[in-house]
Amino acid sequence: MTGSSAYHRALMPRILVVDDEPHITDVVTAYLTRDGHEVETAADGDAAFELARSGRPDLVVLDVGLPGRSGFDVLRDLRASGVNSPVIMLTARDDLIDRVAGLEMGADDYMTKPFEPRELLARVGAVLRRQGEGAAPVAARTFLDLAIDLEAREVTREDRAIALTRVEFDLLATLTERPGTVLGRGQLGERIYGEAFAADDRTMDSHVKNLRRKLGRAPADGDYIETVRGVGYRAARR
């Protein structure tokens, strides 16, 4: 199998596509269906929220500019209600503020309209693959004063949980495999997103910023994640 077909599980991944433009919904649905996904659709925010809350889809493709409840509102309400399905957000505006806002609310990825359906398909596959890999039993590790449980996908400090999105957790786990080793945006993107990641995409910077904010200051008032200018990021040396 190729593309996101390689990430199929025993049951077809269930994807909720939310957009108020029927031609976009039809095209995206056709591509996802041909790739082996089960697709459900919604045209407004209220319907999207109810379908995602009741159905717990494996992934949501969510347009920002919806009538009534916006895509941002839907994402915020889903996270507040405990729905952790990964979300890829769509927007008609190439606006950094919109992108950062979505990522800070817990979106896993972001695409700007108009987009190439095959690229969306690749990003869907990358998110599903990352989700599936995260479920594999692996060891836990400690990093400075953090306990990183890679099986449960939880981070704690002094037995207090730190809530991270899937991407933030994968970013922390990747960097702490070898503290002090510098990884560029492209390297991090390939590890976390797969081939769908564009090396010049500033999305990774937003995830690092969000991760730092949630972790706070490290012991001795340092940073857990350090920037190496012109190169990339590294986990602080122990």
N, C-alpha and C positions, 0 to 999 in steps of 0.2 A: 504494500500500500504506500501511497505517497501523500505529501501535504498533511493536512490535519487528519486524514483518514488513518494515519499511523497511530493516532491517539485514541481510537475508539475503545470504549470499554464494553463489558458484556451487554449492556443496554446502550442504545443509541443516545448520545448526548442530547439533552433537551435544551434548546436555545429559545429565549424570548426576544423577538425583534420588535422594537418600539419606535415607530416613526409615523408622522401624520401625512407623509407624502406617499401615496399608494404605489407609484412607480418604483420608488426606492425599496419599499417593503417587498414588492414582487421580485425585484432583481436579487436582493439579498437572500430572500427565501429560496429562490430557485438555486442559487449557488450553494447554499448551506444544505439543502435537501439532496442535491446531487452528490455532495461530499459525505452523505450518510448521517446527517443530523436530523433530529425531530424538531420541527419549528412551530412555534406558536407566535401570534402577532397581536399587537395592540396599537391603537392610533392616538391615544391620549394618555395623560399621566395617571388619571384615576384608575383606568382599566389596567395599565401597566403595574401599578402598585398592588392591586388586588390579585392579579395573576401571579406576580412574583412572590407575594407573601403566601399565597395558598399553594402554589405549585413548586416553589423552591427549584427553579430551573438551574441547570449546570452552568449557564452563562446568560447574561443579558446584554444585548446590543441596544443602547439607549440614546435616543436623540435628545439634545439639550432643548431645542425650541419646540416644545409640545404645547398644544392648547390646554388651558387650565393649569394643572399642576405641571411645572417645568421638569425637565430631566434632572436638574439639580435637586429639586424638591423630592422627586421620586427616590433618587439615590440616598439623600439624607434620611428620608422616612424609612426606607428599607433597612439601612444600617441601624437606625434607632430601634427598629422592631426585631432586630436579631437576624435578618436575612443577609447572609454573607456570600451569596452567589457572586462570582466575579463579574465585573461590568466593564464593557468597552463603550466609551461615550462617543457620540457623533455630534459635530457642530458645523453650522454653515459659516462660522466666523473663525478665521485663523488668528485667534486672540489668546495671547499667553495668559491673560488673567483668567479667562474661562478654563483653560487647560489646568492651570494650577489649582483653581477652585475645585474642579472635578477630582483631581488627584488627592487633594486634602480631605475631601469627603469620603475617599475610599475607592475611587475608580481604579481599575487595574491598567487600563490603556486608553488611548485617545486617538481619534481620527477626525480629520477635517474634510468636510464636503467641498467639492466633489471628490470622491475617492474611487480607486480601482477595486472592484469587488474581489479580485483575486488577492489583493493585499489584505483586505478585511478577512478573507478566508484564512490566510496565513497567520494573521494575528489571533484569530479565534483558536486555531490549532495550537499556537504557542501557549496561550493562556490555559487551555485544557490540558496540554502536556505538563505544564508546570504544576497544575492542580493535582494531576495524577501522580506525578513524581513525589509531591509533598506527602502523599498518603503512604509511601513506602516506609516500612520500619527501618530506622537508622538510629545511630547513637545520639546521645546528648553531649553538649560541651559547655564549658564555662569560658567566659571572656571578661577579664577584669572582674567587676562585681556583678556581672550578668550571668544568669543561668539560661542557656538556650536549649530547649527541648525540641530536637529536630523531628521526633516522631509525633509529638502532640502539637508541634508548631506553636510553641508558647515561649515567651521571654519573661523572666521574672528577675526582680532585684529585691533582695531581702524578703523573699516569699510574696512580693507584691507583683501582680501581673502588669505588663506593659502592653497595651492593645496596639497591634500593628496590622496593617493590611497585608495581603498575601505577597505583594511585590516588596514591601518594606522588610518583611520577614526574610524573603529569599535574598534580598540585597545584603542584609546583616549576616545571614548564614554563609553567603558566598565570600564576603570579605573576611570573615573571622575564621575561614578554613586555614588561612595562612596570614596571621597578623603581620603587618609591616610590608607585605607584598602589594605593589601598586597595580591596579587594574584600570584600564581606560574605559571610557563610556562604551565603546564598541565591544570590548571584552565582557563587561558586565551585562550589556544588552544581550549578547549571544548566549550567556549562561542563563539569564533569567527569562528572556523573551524568545530566544531561538533566532532562526534566520529572518524572521519578520522585522527585527529591530533595525532601524536606520542609525548608523553610527553618529550622524550629526544631529540626531533628535535630542532636544534638551529635556525630554521627559525624565531622563535619569537624574538630572540635576534637581528636579522638583522632588523626586522620591528621596534623594539624599537629604534634602532640606527638611522634608517632613520627618524622616527617620531621626535626624539629629534633634529636632524639636521634641519629639516624643521621648527620646532617651535622656535628654538633658545633659548635664555636665558629668564627665567621667571622674573617677577618683583623682585627687590632686588637681582638680579644676581643669582637666583637659577635655579633648574631644574623643569620643569613641571612634568616629569616622573622620579621618584627616584628608584634606585636599592637597594634592601635589600639583601645583600650577602647571598647566600645559600638558599634563600627563593623564591624571585621573584621580582615583580615590584609593585609600588603604585603611584597614583597621589599625588602630594605634598599636604600637609595639608594646608588649607586656612589660 
